[in-house]
Amino acid sequence: MSLQLAKPEHEVLYQDLCALCNKHKDLPALELLAVAANMLGKLIALQDQRKVTPAQAMEIVARNLEHGNKTILEELQKSKGTA
């Protein structure tokens, strides 16, 4: 399974999810992570098991977690922050 470029509709969904997270920015980050993980678990369970095995679903999750983490770390390194 290879990493694929996001489609335009994926970016729209991503931006919507970011806006929703920003709406709830008063929640502690760890709680936001817990809610997102719960949702992700439910999305995995809802996959059509005739088309996607649990291992395939987890591989997609792992690859996208890694990609998202790498992307944000690169962005943070470019930004001028205060220490």
PyMOL Python script that loads the backbone (N, CA, C, O; Angstrom):
from pymol import cmd

cmd.read_pdbstr("""\
ATOM      1  N   MET A   1       0.851  -1.176   0.000  1.00  0.00           N
ATOM      2  CA  MET A   1       0.000   0.000   0.000  1.00  0.00           C
ATOM      3  C   MET A   1       0.892   1.233   0.000  1.00  0.00           C
ATOM      4  O   MET A   1       1.745   1.395   0.872  1.00  0.00           O
ATOM      5  N   SER A   2       0.688   2.090  -0.976  1.00  0.00           N
ATOM      6  CA  SER A   2       1.526   3.280  -1.087  1.00  0.00           C
ATOM      7  C   SER A   2       0.767   4.511  -0.597  1.00  0.00           C
ATOM      8  O   SER A   2      -0.464   4.550  -0.594  1.00  0.00           O
ATOM      9  N   LEU A   3       1.534   5.504  -0.189  1.00  0.00           N
ATOM     10  CA  LEU A   3       0.964   6.769   0.230  1.00  0.00           C
ATOM     11  C   LEU A   3       0.459   7.498  -1.005  1.00  0.00           C
ATOM     12  O   LEU A   3       1.184   7.634  -1.990  1.00  0.00           O
ATOM     13  N   GLN A   4      -0.778   7.965  -0.956  1.00  0.00           N
ATOM     14  CA  GLN A   4      -1.368   8.652  -2.104  1.00  0.00           C
ATOM     15  C   GLN A   4      -1.575  10.118  -1.774  1.00  0.00           C
ATOM     16  O   GLN A   4      -1.774  10.487  -0.617  1.00  0.00           O
ATOM     17  N   LEU A   5      -1.524  10.943  -2.801  1.00  0.00           N
ATOM     18  CA  LEU A   5      -1.793  12.356  -2.613  1.00  0.00           C
ATOM     19  C   LEU A   5      -3.262  12.559  -2.276  1.00  0.00           C
ATOM     20  O   LEU A   5      -4.138  11.851  -2.773  1.00  0.00           O
ATOM     21  N   ALA A   6      -3.506  13.534  -1.427  1.00  0.00           N
ATOM     22  CA  ALA A   6      -4.879  13.833  -1.054  1.00  0.00           C
ATOM     23  C   ALA A   6      -5.629  14.442  -2.232  1.00  0.00           C
ATOM     24  O   ALA A   6      -5.080  15.222  -3.010  1.00  0.00           O
ATOM     25  N   LYS A   7      -6.877  14.070  -2.337  1.00  0.00           N
ATOM     26  CA  LYS A   7      -7.759  14.660  -3.342  1.00  0.00           C
ATOM     27  C   LYS A   7      -8.270  15.999  -2.791  1.00  0.00           C
ATOM     28  O   LYS A   7      -8.208  16.231  -1.583  1.00  0.00           O
ATOM     29  N   PRO A   8      -8.767  16.868  -3.653  1.00  0.00           N
ATOM     30  CA  PRO A   8      -9.290  18.154  -3.171  1.00  0.00           C
ATOM     31  C   PRO A   8     -10.354  17.992  -2.083  1.00  0.00           C
ATOM     32  O   PRO A   8     -10.393  18.775  -1.134  1.00  0.00           O
ATOM     33  N   GLU A   9     -11.206  16.991  -2.214  1.00  0.00           N
ATOM     34  CA  GLU A   9     -12.251  16.791  -1.206  1.00  0.00           C
ATOM     35  C   GLU A   9     -11.664  16.328   0.124  1.00  0.00           C
ATOM     36  O   GLU A   9     -12.271  16.545   1.172  1.00  0.00           O
ATOM     37  N   HIS A  10     -10.493  15.693   0.096  1.00  0.00           N
ATOM     38  CA  HIS A  10      -9.824  15.314   1.331  1.00  0.00           C
ATOM     39  C   HIS A  10      -9.345  16.569   2.063  1.00  0.00           C
ATOM     40  O   HIS A  10      -9.454  16.669   3.285  1.00  0.00           O
ATOM     41  N   GLU A  11      -8.816  17.516   1.302  1.00  0.00           N
ATOM     42  CA  GLU A  11      -8.340  18.761   1.910  1.00  0.00           C
ATOM     43  C   GLU A  11      -9.513  19.544   2.503  1.00  0.00           C
ATOM     44  O   GLU A  11      -9.373  20.147   3.567  1.00  0.00           O
ATOM     45  N   VAL A  12     -10.656  19.542   1.837  1.00  0.00           N
ATOM     46  CA  VAL A  12     -11.842  20.226   2.361  1.00  0.00           C
ATOM     47  C   VAL A  12     -12.256  19.595   3.689  1.00  0.00           C
ATOM     48  O   VAL A  12     -12.530  20.301   4.659  1.00  0.00           O
ATOM     49  N   LEU A  13     -12.298  18.270   3.728  1.00  0.00           N
ATOM     50  CA  LEU A  13     -12.638  17.568   4.973  1.00  0.00           C
ATOM     51  C   LEU A  13     -11.629  17.890   6.060  1.00  0.00           C
ATOM     52  O   LEU A  13     -12.007  18.157   7.200  1.00  0.00           O
ATOM     53  N   TYR A  14     -10.339  17.866   5.711  1.00  0.00           N
ATOM     54  CA  TYR A  14      -9.294  18.172   6.679  1.00  0.00           C
ATOM     55  C   TYR A  14      -9.483  19.578   7.259  1.00  0.00           C
ATOM     56  O   TYR A  14      -9.390  19.771   8.471  1.00  0.00           O
ATOM     57  N   GLN A  15      -9.746  20.550   6.393  1.00  0.00           N
ATOM     58  CA  GLN A  15      -9.935  21.929   6.857  1.00  0.00           C
ATOM     59  C   GLN A  15     -11.175  22.044   7.747  1.00  0.00           C
ATOM     60  O   GLN A  15     -11.168  22.785   8.731  1.00  0.00           O
ATOM     61  N   ASP A  16     -12.236  21.312   7.401  1.00  0.00           N
ATOM     62  CA  ASP A  16     -13.439  21.299   8.239  1.00  0.00           C
ATOM     63  C   ASP A  16     -13.130  20.725   9.624  1.00  0.00           C
ATOM     64  O   ASP A  16     -13.585  21.251  10.640  1.00  0.00           O
ATOM     65  N   LEU A  17     -12.355  19.646   9.649  1.00  0.00           N
ATOM     66  CA  LEU A  17     -11.989  19.033  10.935  1.00  0.00           C
ATOM     67  C   LEU A  17     -11.108  19.980  11.760  1.00  0.00           C
ATOM     68  O   LEU A  17     -11.257  20.066  12.979  1.00  0.00           O
ATOM     69  N   CYS A  18     -10.190  20.690  11.091  1.00  0.00           N
ATOM     70  CA  CYS A  18      -9.360  21.674  11.787  1.00  0.00           C
ATOM     71  C   CYS A  18     -10.227  22.774  12.393  1.00  0.00           C
ATOM     72  O   CYS A  18     -10.013  23.183  13.534  1.00  0.00           O
ATOM     73  N   ALA A  19     -11.201  23.247  11.628  1.00  0.00           N
ATOM     74  CA  ALA A  19     -12.102  24.294  12.128  1.00  0.00           C
ATOM     75  C   ALA A  19     -12.892  23.788  13.331  1.00  0.00           C
ATOM     76  O   ALA A  19     -13.096  24.526  14.295  1.00  0.00           O
ATOM     77  N   LEU A  20     -13.332  22.548  13.278  1.00  0.00           N
ATOM     78  CA  LEU A  20     -14.068  21.968  14.400  1.00  0.00           C
ATOM     79  C   LEU A  20     -13.178  21.850  15.632  1.00  0.00           C
ATOM     80  O   LEU A  20     -13.610  22.143  16.747  1.00  0.00           O
ATOM     81  N   CYS A  21     -11.948  21.426  15.430  1.00  0.00           N
ATOM     82  CA  CYS A  21     -11.003  21.339  16.562  1.00  0.00           C
ATOM     83  C   CYS A  21     -10.742  22.723  17.138  1.00  0.00           C
ATOM     84  O   CYS A  21     -10.674  22.882  18.357  1.00  0.00           O
ATOM     85  N   ASN A  22     -10.595  23.719  16.284  1.00  0.00           N
ATOM     86  CA  ASN A  22     -10.374  25.086  16.762  1.00  0.00           C
ATOM     87  C   ASN A  22     -11.566  25.604  17.546  1.00  0.00           C
ATOM     88  O   ASN A  22     -11.409  26.391  18.480  1.00  0.00           O
ATOM     89  N   LYS A  23     -12.752  25.163  17.169  1.00  0.00           N
ATOM     90  CA  LYS A  23     -13.966  25.561  17.893  1.00  0.00           C
ATOM     91  C   LYS A  23     -13.925  25.061  19.335  1.00  0.00           C
ATOM     92  O   LYS A  23     -14.517  25.666  20.230  1.00  0.00           O
ATOM     93  N   HIS A  24     -13.224  23.958  19.549  1.00  0.00           N
ATOM     94  CA  HIS A  24     -13.140  23.345  20.878  1.00  0.00           C
ATOM     95  C   HIS A  24     -11.732  23.468  21.457  1.00  0.00           C
ATOM     96  O   HIS A  24     -11.273  22.589  22.187  1.00  0.00           O
ATOM     97  N   LYS A  25     -11.051  24.568  21.124  1.00  0.00           N
ATOM     98  CA  LYS A  25      -9.658  24.743  21.527  1.00  0.00           C
ATOM     99  C   LYS A  25      -9.477  24.900  23.030  1.00  0.00           C
ATOM    100  O   LYS A  25      -8.352  24.820  23.523  1.00  0.00           O
ATOM    101  N   ASP A  26     -10.558  25.122  23.766  1.00  0.00           N
ATOM    102  CA  ASP A  26     -10.445  25.236  25.220  1.00  0.00           C
ATOM    103  C   ASP A  26     -10.286  23.874  25.896  1.00  0.00           C
ATOM    104  O   ASP A  26      -9.909  23.798  27.065  1.00  0.00           O
ATOM    105  N   LEU A  27     -10.573  22.804  25.160  1.00  0.00           N
ATOM    106  CA  LEU A  27     -10.343  21.471  25.710  1.00  0.00           C
ATOM    107  C   LEU A  27      -8.846  21.224  25.811  1.00  0.00           C
ATOM    108  O   LEU A  27      -8.092  21.644  24.932  1.00  0.00           O
ATOM    109  N   PRO A  28      -8.406  20.554  26.859  1.00  0.00           N
ATOM    110  CA  PRO A  28      -6.990  20.178  26.914  1.00  0.00           C
ATOM    111  C   PRO A  28      -6.625  19.304  25.714  1.00  0.00           C
ATOM    112  O   PRO A  28      -7.433  18.497  25.254  1.00  0.00           O
ATOM    113  N   ALA A  29      -5.414  19.472  25.218  1.00  0.00           N
ATOM    114  CA  ALA A  29      -4.971  18.746  24.027  1.00  0.00           C
ATOM    115  C   ALA A  29      -5.099  17.234  24.195  1.00  0.00           C
ATOM    116  O   ALA A  29      -5.449  16.533  23.245  1.00  0.00           O
ATOM    117  N   LEU A  30      -4.821  16.732  25.388  1.00  0.00           N
ATOM    118  CA  LEU A  30      -4.908  15.299  25.623  1.00  0.00           C
ATOM    119  C   LEU A  30      -6.352  14.804  25.506  1.00  0.00           C
ATOM    120  O   LEU A  30      -6.594  13.697  25.026  1.00  0.00           O
ATOM    121  N   GLU A  31      -7.304  15.623  25.944  1.00  0.00           N
ATOM    122  CA  GLU A  31      -8.717  15.247  25.821  1.00  0.00           C
ATOM    123  C   GLU A  31      -9.157  15.278  24.358  1.00  0.00           C
ATOM    124  O   GLU A  31      -9.913  14.413  23.915  1.00  0.00           O
ATOM    125  N   LEU A  32      -8.692  16.257  23.623  1.00  0.00           N
ATOM    126  CA  LEU A  32      -8.994  16.326  22.193  1.00  0.00           C
ATOM    127  C   LEU A  32      -8.435  15.094  21.489  1.00  0.00           C
ATOM    128  O   LEU A  32      -9.092  14.519  20.621  1.00  0.00           O
ATOM    129  N   LEU A  33      -7.229  14.691  21.859  1.00  0.00           N
ATOM    130  CA  LEU A  33      -6.620  13.492  21.296  1.00  0.00           C
ATOM    131  C   LEU A  33      -7.463  12.259  21.628  1.00  0.00           C
ATOM    132  O   LEU A  33      -7.664  11.400  20.770  1.00  0.00           O
ATOM    133  N   ALA A  34      -7.949  12.168  22.849  1.00  0.00           N
ATOM    134  CA  ALA A  34      -8.764  11.021  23.255  1.00  0.00           C
ATOM    135  C   ALA A  34     -10.064  10.948  22.448  1.00  0.00           C
ATOM    136  O   ALA A  34     -10.472   9.868  22.021  1.00  0.00           O
ATOM    137  N   VAL A  35     -10.702  12.082  22.243  1.00  0.00           N
ATOM    138  CA  VAL A  35     -11.946  12.110  21.462  1.00  0.00           C
ATOM    139  C   VAL A  35     -11.666  11.724  20.008  1.00  0.00           C
ATOM    140  O   VAL A  35     -12.417  10.953  19.411  1.00  0.00           O
ATOM    141  N   ALA A  36     -10.587  12.260  19.445  1.00  0.00           N
ATOM    142  CA  ALA A  36     -10.229  11.937  18.063  1.00  0.00           C
ATOM    143  C   ALA A  36      -9.905  10.449  17.924  1.00  0.00           C
ATOM    144  O   ALA A  36     -10.290   9.825  16.935  1.00  0.00           O
ATOM    145  N   ALA A  37      -9.210   9.881  18.894  1.00  0.00           N
ATOM    146  CA  ALA A  37      -8.881   8.458  18.854  1.00  0.00           C
ATOM    147  C   ALA A  37     -10.141   7.600  18.944  1.00  0.00           C
ATOM    148  O   ALA A  37     -10.247   6.569  18.280  1.00  0.00           O
ATOM    149  N   ASN A  38     -11.086   8.030  19.762  1.00  0.00           N
ATOM    150  CA  ASN A  38     -12.354   7.310  19.877  1.00  0.00           C
ATOM    151  C   ASN A  38     -13.085   7.320  18.540  1.00  0.00           C
ATOM    152  O   ASN A  38     -13.602   6.293  18.099  1.00  0.00           O
ATOM    153  N   MET A  39     -13.126   8.477  17.904  1.00  0.00           N
ATOM    154  CA  MET A  39     -13.770   8.603  16.596  1.00  0.00           C
ATOM    155  C   MET A  39     -13.063   7.737  15.564  1.00  0.00           C
ATOM    156  O   MET A  39     -13.712   7.064  14.763  1.00  0.00           O
ATOM    157  N   LEU A  40     -11.741   7.752  15.581  1.00  0.00           N
ATOM    158  CA  LEU A  40     -10.958   6.945  14.654  1.00  0.00           C
ATOM    159  C   LEU A  40     -11.253   5.460  14.850  1.00  0.00           C
ATOM    160  O   LEU A  40     -11.389   4.717  13.877  1.00  0.00           O
ATOM    161  N   GLY A  41     -11.352   5.032  16.096  1.00  0.00           N
ATOM    162  CA  GLY A  41     -11.697   3.640  16.371  1.00  0.00           C
ATOM    163  C   GLY A  41     -13.041   3.265  15.780  1.00  0.00           C
ATOM    164  O   GLY A  41     -13.203   2.171  15.240  1.00  0.00           O
ATOM    165  N   LYS A  42     -13.995   4.159  15.879  1.00  0.00           N
ATOM    166  CA  LYS A  42     -15.330   3.912  15.313  1.00  0.00           C
ATOM    167  C   LYS A  42     -15.281   3.879  13.788  1.00  0.00           C
ATOM    168  O   LYS A  42     -15.952   3.058  13.163  1.00  0.00           O
ATOM    169  N   LEU A  43     -14.488   4.769  13.186  1.00  0.00           N
ATOM    170  CA  LEU A  43     -14.356   4.759  11.725  1.00  0.00           C
ATOM    171  C   LEU A  43     -13.716   3.466  11.234  1.00  0.00           C
ATOM    172  O   LEU A  43     -14.092   2.943  10.185  1.00  0.00           O
ATOM    173  N   ILE A  44     -12.751   2.953  11.989  1.00  0.00           N
ATOM    174  CA  ILE A  44     -12.134   1.673  11.627  1.00  0.00           C
ATOM    175  C   ILE A  44     -13.173   0.559  11.689  1.00  0.00           C
ATOM    176  O   ILE A  44     -13.242  -0.282  10.792  1.00  0.00           O
ATOM    177  N   ALA A  45     -13.974   0.552  12.737  1.00  0.00           N
ATOM    178  CA  ALA A  45     -14.989  -0.494  12.903  1.00  0.00           C
ATOM    179  C   ALA A  45     -16.052  -0.444  11.808  1.00  0.00           C
ATOM    180  O   ALA A  45     -16.661  -1.466  11.492  1.00  0.00           O
ATOM    181  N   LEU A  46     -16.279   0.724  11.231  1.00  0.00           N
ATOM    182  CA  LEU A  46     -17.309   0.887  10.204  1.00  0.00           C
ATOM    183  C   LEU A  46     -16.841   0.523   8.797  1.00  0.00           C
ATOM    184  O   LEU A  46     -17.628   0.586   7.852  1.00  0.00           O
ATOM    185  N   GLN A  47     -15.580   0.146   8.643  1.00  0.00           N
ATOM    186  CA  GLN A  47     -15.077  -0.222   7.316  1.00  0.00           C
ATOM    187  C   GLN A  47     -15.751  -1.499   6.834  1.00  0.00           C
ATOM    188  O   GLN A  47     -16.052  -2.394   7.624  1.00  0.00           O
ATOM    189  N   ASP A  48     -15.978  -1.570   5.548  1.00  0.00           N
ATOM    190  CA  ASP A  48     -16.549  -2.767   4.935  1.00  0.00           C
ATOM    191  C   ASP A  48     -15.480  -3.853   4.951  1.00  0.00           C
ATOM    192  O   ASP A  48     -14.511  -3.785   4.195  1.00  0.00           O
ATOM    193  N   GLN A  49     -15.654  -4.848   5.806  1.00  0.00           N
ATOM    194  CA  GLN A  49     -14.632  -5.882   5.973  1.00  0.00           C
ATOM    195  C   GLN A  49     -14.511  -6.804   4.763  1.00  0.00           C
ATOM    196  O   GLN A  49     -13.606  -7.636   4.702  1.00  0.00           O
ATOM    197  N   ARG A  50     -15.421  -6.658   3.800  1.00  0.00           N
ATOM    198  CA  ARG A  50     -15.268  -7.399   2.544  1.00  0.00           C
ATOM    199  C   ARG A  50     -14.251  -6.729   1.642  1.00  0.00           C
ATOM    200  O   ARG A  50     -13.714  -7.352   0.726  1.00  0.00           O
ATOM    201  N   LYS A  51     -13.984  -5.440   1.907  1.00  0.00           N
ATOM    202  CA  LYS A  51     -13.062  -4.666   1.076  1.00  0.00           C
ATOM    203  C   LYS A  51     -11.773  -4.290   1.808  1.00  0.00           C
ATOM    204  O   LYS A  51     -10.721  -4.148   1.185  1.00  0.00           O
ATOM    205  N   VAL A  52     -11.857  -4.132   3.119  1.00  0.00           N
ATOM    206  CA  VAL A  52     -10.717  -3.663   3.902  1.00  0.00           C
ATOM    207  C   VAL A  52     -10.541  -4.568   5.114  1.00  0.00           C
ATOM    208  O   VAL A  52     -11.452  -4.724   5.927  1.00  0.00           O
ATOM    209  N   THR A  53      -9.365  -5.157   5.221  1.00  0.00           N
ATOM    210  CA  THR A  53      -9.095  -5.984   6.395  1.00  0.00           C
ATOM    211  C   THR A  53      -8.712  -5.077   7.560  1.00  0.00           C
ATOM    212  O   THR A  53      -8.305  -3.935   7.347  1.00  0.00           O
ATOM    213  N   PRO A  54      -8.838  -5.573   8.783  1.00  0.00           N
ATOM    214  CA  PRO A  54      -8.376  -4.768   9.922  1.00  0.00           C
ATOM    215  C   PRO A  54      -6.909  -4.367   9.786  1.00  0.00           C
ATOM    216  O   PRO A  54      -6.536  -3.255  10.161  1.00  0.00           O
ATOM    217  N   ALA A  55      -6.079  -5.258   9.255  1.00  0.00           N
ATOM    218  CA  ALA A  55      -4.662  -4.929   9.063  1.00  0.00           C
ATOM    219  C   ALA A  55      -4.485  -3.792   8.051  1.00  0.00           C
ATOM    220  O   ALA A  55      -3.644  -2.916   8.251  1.00  0.00           O
ATOM    221  N   GLN A  56      -5.258  -3.798   6.984  1.00  0.00           N
ATOM    222  CA  GLN A  56      -5.176  -2.719   5.993  1.00  0.00           C
ATOM    223  C   GLN A  56      -5.614  -1.392   6.609  1.00  0.00           C
ATOM    224  O   GLN A  56      -4.992  -0.355   6.378  1.00  0.00           O
ATOM    225  N   ALA A  57      -6.681  -1.435   7.388  1.00  0.00           N
ATOM    226  CA  ALA A  57      -7.161  -0.216   8.033  1.00  0.00           C
ATOM    227  C   ALA A  57      -6.103   0.342   8.976  1.00  0.00           C
ATOM    228  O   ALA A  57      -5.867   1.550   8.996  1.00  0.00           O
ATOM    229  N   MET A  58      -5.469  -0.518   9.750  1.00  0.00           N
ATOM    230  CA  MET A  58      -4.445  -0.064  10.688  1.00  0.00           C
ATOM    231  C   MET A  58      -3.203   0.447   9.958  1.00  0.00           C
ATOM    232  O   MET A  58      -2.535   1.362  10.441  1.00  0.00           O
ATOM    233  N   GLU A  59      -2.892  -0.136   8.801  1.00  0.00           N
ATOM    234  CA  GLU A  59      -1.760   0.358   8.022  1.00  0.00           C
ATOM    235  C   GLU A  59      -2.044   1.771   7.511  1.00  0.00           C
ATOM    236  O   GLU A  59      -1.162   2.630   7.529  1.00  0.00           O
ATOM    237  N   ILE A  60      -3.264   2.006   7.061  1.00  0.00           N
ATOM    238  CA  ILE A  60      -3.657   3.347   6.611  1.00  0.00           C
ATOM    239  C   ILE A  60      -3.538   4.337   7.768  1.00  0.00           C
ATOM    240  O   ILE A  60      -3.030   5.445   7.597  1.00  0.00           O
ATOM    241  N   VAL A  61      -4.006   3.931   8.937  1.00  0.00           N
ATOM    242  CA  VAL A  61      -3.919   4.793  10.115  1.00  0.00           C
ATOM    243  C   VAL A  61      -2.459   5.091  10.443  1.00  0.00           C
ATOM    244  O   VAL A  61      -2.091   6.249  10.643  1.00  0.00           O
ATOM    245  N   ALA A  62      -1.634   4.060  10.497  1.00  0.00           N
ATOM    246  CA  ALA A  62      -0.224   4.237  10.863  1.00  0.00           C
ATOM    247  C   ALA A  62       0.500   5.143   9.871  1.00  0.00           C
ATOM    248  O   ALA A  62       1.246   6.035  10.276  1.00  0.00           O
ATOM    249  N   ARG A  63       0.286   4.921   8.584  1.00  0.00           N
ATOM    250  CA  ARG A  63       0.966   5.737   7.570  1.00  0.00           C
ATOM    251  C   ARG A  63       0.535   7.198   7.640  1.00  0.00           C
ATOM    252  O   ARG A  63       1.355   8.103   7.483  1.00  0.00           O
ATOM    253  N   ASN A  64      -0.752   7.422   7.875  1.00  0.00           N
ATOM    254  CA  ASN A  64      -1.231   8.799   7.939  1.00  0.00           C
ATOM    255  C   ASN A  64      -0.843   9.477   9.243  1.00  0.00           C
ATOM    256  O   ASN A  64      -0.615  10.687   9.261  1.00  0.00           O
ATOM    257  N   LEU A  65      -0.763   8.720  10.339  1.00  0.00           N
ATOM    258  CA  LEU A  65      -0.254   9.288  11.591  1.00  0.00           C
ATOM    259  C   LEU A  65       1.193   9.751  11.393  1.00  0.00           C
ATOM    260  O   LEU A  65       1.564  10.858  11.783  1.00  0.00           O
ATOM    261  N   GLU A  66       1.989   8.893  10.787  1.00  0.00           N
ATOM    262  CA  GLU A  66       3.392   9.218  10.547  1.00  0.00           C
ATOM    263  C   GLU A  66       3.519  10.431   9.639  1.00  0.00           C
ATOM    264  O   GLU A  66       4.310  11.335   9.908  1.00  0.00           O
ATOM    265  N   HIS A  67       2.735  10.450   8.560  1.00  0.00           N
ATOM    266  CA  HIS A  67       2.795  11.566   7.613  1.00  0.00           C
ATOM    267  C   HIS A  67       2.351  12.872   8.276  1.00  0.00           C
ATOM    268  O   HIS A  67       2.998  13.906   8.108  1.00  0.00           O
ATOM    269  N   GLY A  68       1.255  12.823   9.024  1.00  0.00           N
ATOM    270  CA  GLY A  68       0.771  14.022   9.697  1.00  0.00           C
ATOM    271  C   GLY A  68       1.760  14.540  10.722  1.00  0.00           C
ATOM    272  O   GLY A  68       1.983  15.746  10.827  1.00  0.00           O
ATOM    273  N   ASN A  69       2.354  13.625  11.481  1.00  0.00           N
ATOM    274  CA  ASN A  69       3.333  14.012  12.483  1.00  0.00           C
ATOM    275  C   ASN A  69       4.545  14.657  11.828  1.00  0.00           C
ATOM    276  O   ASN A  69       5.023  15.697  12.281  1.00  0.00           O
ATOM    277  N   LYS A  70       5.038  14.042  10.764  1.00  0.00           N
ATOM    278  CA  LYS A  70       6.206  14.569  10.042  1.00  0.00           C
ATOM    279  C   LYS A  70       5.905  15.956   9.484  1.00  0.00           C
ATOM    280  O   LYS A  70       6.727  16.866   9.589  1.00  0.00           O
ATOM    281  N   THR A  71       4.730  16.111   8.893  1.00  0.00           N
ATOM    282  CA  THR A  71       4.343  17.388   8.281  1.00  0.00           C
ATOM    283  C   THR A  71       4.297  18.510   9.313  1.00  0.00           C
ATOM    284  O   THR A  71       4.831  19.595   9.082  1.00  0.00           O
ATOM    285  N   ILE A  72       3.659  18.247  10.452  1.00  0.00           N
ATOM    286  CA  ILE A  72       3.532  19.312  11.452  1.00  0.00           C
ATOM    287  C   ILE A  72       4.872  19.634  12.084  1.00  0.00           C
ATOM    288  O   ILE A  72       5.143  20.793  12.398  1.00  0.00           O
ATOM    289  N   LEU A  73       5.723  18.621  12.278  1.00  0.00           N
ATOM    290  CA  LEU A  73       7.052  18.887  12.831  1.00  0.00           C
ATOM    291  C   LEU A  73       7.877  19.746  11.881  1.00  0.00           C
ATOM    292  O   LEU A  73       8.610  20.629  12.326  1.00  0.00           O
ATOM    293  N   GLU A  74       7.766  19.498  10.579  1.00  0.00           N
ATOM    294  CA  GLU A  74       8.469  20.322   9.594  1.00  0.00           C
ATOM    295  C   GLU A  74       7.957  21.764   9.629  1.00  0.00           C
ATOM    296  O   GLU A  74       8.740  22.710   9.539  1.00  0.00           O
ATOM    297  N   GLU A  75       6.643  21.921   9.759  1.00  0.00           N
ATOM    298  CA  GLU A  75       6.062  23.266   9.822  1.00  0.00           C
ATOM    299  C   GLU A  75       6.517  23.994  11.083  1.00  0.00           C
ATOM    300  O   GLU A  75       6.813  25.188  11.044  1.00  0.00           O
ATOM    301  N   LEU A  76       6.571  23.276  12.194  1.00  0.00           N
ATOM    302  CA  LEU A  76       6.988  23.896  13.449  1.00  0.00           C
ATOM    303  C   LEU A  76       8.446  24.327  13.402  1.00  0.00           C
ATOM    304  O   LEU A  76       8.806  25.351  13.983  1.00  0.00           O
ATOM    305  N   GLN A  77       9.288  23.563  12.722  1.00  0.00           N
ATOM    306  CA  GLN A  77      10.695  23.928  12.599  1.00  0.00           C
ATOM    307  C   GLN A  77      10.885  25.186  11.755  1.00  0.00           C
ATOM    308  O   GLN A  77      11.847  25.927  11.955  1.00  0.00           O
ATOM    309  N   LYS A  78       9.982  25.428  10.822  1.00  0.00           N
ATOM    310  CA  LYS A  78      10.077  26.602   9.949  1.00  0.00           C
ATOM    311  C   LYS A  78       9.571  27.855  10.648  1.00  0.00           C
ATOM    312  O   LYS A  78       9.979  28.962  10.298  1.00  0.00           O
ATOM    313  N   SER A  79       8.684  27.699  11.633  1.00  0.00           N
ATOM    314  CA  SER A  79       8.054  28.852  12.256  1.00  0.00           C
ATOM    315  C   SER A  79       9.005  29.516  13.246  1.00  0.00           C
ATOM    316  O   SER A  79       9.895  28.885  13.815  1.00  0.00           O
ATOM    317  N   LYS A  80       8.781  30.797  13.425  1.00  0.00           N
ATOM    318  CA  LYS A  80       9.560  31.551  14.415  1.00  0.00           C
ATOM    319  C   LYS A  80       8.709  31.621  15.675  1.00  0.00           C
ATOM    320  O   LYS A  80       7.728  32.362  15.733  1.00  0.00           O
ATOM    321  N   GLY A  81       9.086  30.861  16.659  1.00  0.00           N
ATOM    322  CA  GLY A  81       8.336  30.842  17.904  1.00  0.00           C
ATOM    323  C   GLY A  81       9.112  31.489  19.031  1.00  0.00           C
ATOM    324  O   GLY A  81      10.240  31.945  18.848  1.00  0.00           O
ATOM    325  N   THR A  82       8.503  31.521  20.176  1.00  0.00           N
ATOM    326  CA  THR A  82       9.176  32.031  21.357  1.00  0.00           C
ATOM    327  C   THR A  82       9.411  30.877  22.297  1.00  0.00           C
ATOM    328  O   THR A  82       8.583  29.974  22.417  1.00  0.00           O
ATOM    329  N   ALA A  83      10.532  30.914  22.955  1.00  0.00           N
ATOM    330  CA  ALA A  83      10.869  29.837  23.890  1.00  0.00           C
ATOM    331  C   ALA A  83      10.820  30.361  25.304  1.00  0.00           C
ATOM    332  O   ALA A  83      11.072  29.613  26.249  1.00  0.00           O
TER     333      ALA A  83
END
""", "prot")
cmd.dss("prot")
cmd.show_as("cartoon", "prot")
cmd.util.cbc("prot")
cmd.orient("prot")
